[in-house]
Amino acid sequence: KEGQKDDKYIVLVVDQFGGRGNVLNFNVGDGVKFALPNVFWTRLSSKYGTTFFVRENGIDIAITNAVEAIVQCLRSEEAYCVN
């Protein structure tokens, strides 16, 4: 309906200029958090978003791997994505 906010969204934020923390961060709607809880996003950011990973593999690989992990987990019924 018009005026209603869709709560099923994922915004991938790439911040190579901040200098602190992880390069990849995620803003996730409540509708997605039901399928993939906060711990998933923390692990994903900690795996592919570290400056070490980005320096070793490149930002393009970090983004690609993160998106592929999200897609795989949303399609999967495996518990490893939510535990």
N, C-alpha and C positions, 0 to 999 in steps of 0.2 A: 504494500500500500504506500501511497505517496506520504512522505513525512516520517515513515518508519525507518529506523536505522537497521541495516543488515549487520548482524553480529557474527557473521561467518566470513572473516577476512584475516589475511596475513600481510603485514607490511614488513618487508625486509629492509632494514636500515644499514647502509654501509658507511662507516665513518672512519676513513683512513687518516683523517687529519686531527683527530682528537688526541692521539698520543697515549691515551690511557685506556685500560680495559680492552675488551674485545672489539674487533673491527666490525663484526656482524652482530646485529641486535634485531630483535623481533618484537613487533607490536601485534598482538593477536586478539581477535575478538572472542567474546565469551562462547560463541557457538563453536569455535574451533577448539577452545580449551577443554571442552567436554571430551573430544576425541583425543587430543594431545595436551596433557596438562603442563603446568609451568616447568616441572622438572625436565620434560623433553626439550623445551626451548633453551633452558639453561645448559643442558648437556650439548645440544647442537651448537650453541654459541661458543661453548668452551672447547669443542672439538675443532670446528672449522674457522672460528672467528679470532683465534689467538694471533697475535702479531708474528709469533714463530711460524705457525702454519702458513700464514699469508706470505711471509718472507720466503719460506722454502718452496711453496707451490704456486704462488701468485693469487691475486684477488679473484681472477676469473674462475680458477679451479675451486676456490673456497665457496664462492657463490653457487657454482654449478653443483658441487657436492651437497651443500646445504639444501638446495631446492630439490635435488633428487632424493635426499633422505626424507624430506617432508612428504613428497609425493608417495614414496614407498610406504611410509608409515600410515598415511591416510588410506591407502589401498589395502594395507595388510591387516590381518586379524591377529598378528603376533603380539604377545604381551611385552616384548622388549621395548617397544616404543612408548609405553606408558608406565613402565616399572622402573 
